Amino acid sequence: MGIVISVGVQKGGVGKTTTTSVSSYLLAEMGYDVLVIDFDSQGNTSRMLSKKNLNTFTNQTILDAIIERNPENFIYNLNESYDTNESFGRYDLLPADDSLASLNRETEKHKINVAFSLKEIVASVKSKYDFIFIDQPPNIGEHTVAALVVSDYSVVMLQSEPLCYVAIPRYLELVEQVKEKLNKNLRLAGILATMLDSRTSIDKHIIEQCRLQYEDWVFDSVIKRKNRIKEFSLSGIQHRTKEDKEALLPYLEFVKELIQRVK
């Protein structure tokens, strides 16, 4: 059965979308079958992975899958979007657009429990994939709780800046609460430090403090700021040139470490 991994923290701009997109791509490149569920109404993961305008997914999103309680008609295959070979795994997306912001209103209208419906959706496709990633919104509301309820593991994002660092304890508290009350199988995969600017001492200090506080829960891998990674949000992920490979190397190390932790 596929391993469900949610990626999040209650702060925007921390590299959550990029980490979800690049990590899932690298796993598919290794030959794993991967599904990405975009659970953020901004739809940035959907845009980055598909290289399509979000209008492409009107009425074909995770929200529609939740309402119909059936994901099959809404899964978008990504393999054709990339220059893949035979060893590349199945790579799929359950996209999102800004209609997801109306999730609470729509689920009340249709008398649907969000967490239960999402769990039902994931369970129906779990056997088809090795990994299922859920890109969470930057908050600790109902969307995030639902994602944690259906997850096996949580990857917590640490942008190396003070406001994100101080947000982590509250997010970890939410993970623990969901584990105690709603999903006893939920585990912490680890805390990933991202967007490190190696030129500034405060970035390094925050990561050092995080390692002192959370010890082995912090991944050894650290993601540094790279202009090439920013370009992927416009061009889609590429793994051809020397520049591509250098930019993706930290994510590749993270993915290898993640596999060890969850398997």
Rosetta blueprint (number, residue, H / E / L):
1 M L
2 G L
3 I E
4 V E
5 I E
6 S E
7 V E
8 G E
9 V L
10 Q L
11 K L
12 G L
13 G L
14 V L
15 G L
16 K H
17 T H
18 T H
19 T H
20 T H
21 S H
22 V H
23 S H
24 S H
25 Y H
26 L H
27 L H
28 A H
29 E H
30 M L
31 G L
32 Y L
33 D L
34 V E
35 L E
36 V E
37 I E
38 D E
39 F L
40 D L
41 S L
42 Q L
43 G L
44 N H
45 T H
46 S H
47 R H
48 M H
49 L H
50 S H
51 K L
52 K L
53 N L
54 L H
55 N H
56 T H
57 F H
58 T L
59 N L
60 Q L
61 T L
62 I H
63 L H
64 D H
65 A H
66 I H
67 I H
68 E H
69 R L
70 N L
71 P L
72 E H
73 N H
74 F H
75 I L
76 Y E
77 N E
78 L L
79 N H
80 E H
81 S H
82 Y L
83 D L
84 T L
85 N L
86 E L
87 S L
88 F L
89 G L
90 R L
91 Y E
92 D E
93 L E
94 L E
95 P L
96 A L
97 D L
98 D H
99 S H
100 L H
101 A H
102 S H
103 L H
104 N H
105 R H
106 E H
107 T H
108 E H
109 K H
110 H L
111 K L
112 I L
113 N L
114 V H
115 A H
116 F H
117 S H
118 L H
119 K H
120 E H
121 I H
122 V H
123 A H
124 S H
125 V H
126 K H
127 S H
128 K H
129 Y L
130 D L
131 F E
132 I E
133 F E
134 I E
135 D E
136 Q L
137 P L
138 P L
139 N L
140 I L
141 G L
142 E H
143 H H
144 T H
145 V H
146 A H
147 A H
148 L H
149 V H
150 V L
151 S L
152 D L
153 Y E
154 S E
155 V E
156 V E
157 M E
158 L E
159 Q E
160 S L
161 E L
162 P H
163 L H
164 C H
165 Y H
166 V H
167 A H
168 I H
169 P H
170 R H
171 Y H
172 L H
173 E H
174 L H
175 V H
176 E H
177 Q H
178 V H
179 K H
180 E H
181 K H
182 L L
183 N L
184 K L
185 N L
186 L L
187 R E
188 L E
189 A E
190 G E
191 I E
192 L E
193 A E
194 T E
195 M E
196 L E
197 D L
198 S L
199 R L
200 T L
201 S H
202 I H
203 D H
204 K H
205 H H
206 I H
207 I H
208 E H
209 Q H
210 C H
211 R H
212 L H
213 Q H
214 Y H
215 E H
216 D H
217 W H
218 V E
219 F E
220 D E
221 S E
222 V E
223 I E
224 K E
225 R L
226 K L
227 N H
228 R H
229 I H
230 K H
231 E H
232 F H
233 S H
234 L H
235 S H
236 G L
237 I L
238 Q L
239 H L
240 R L
241 T L
242 K H
243 E H
244 D H
245 K H
246 E H
247 A H
248 L H
249 L H
250 P H
251 Y H
252 L H
253 E H
254 F H
255 V H
256 K H
257 E H
258 L H
259 I H
260 Q H
261 R H
262 V H
263 K L
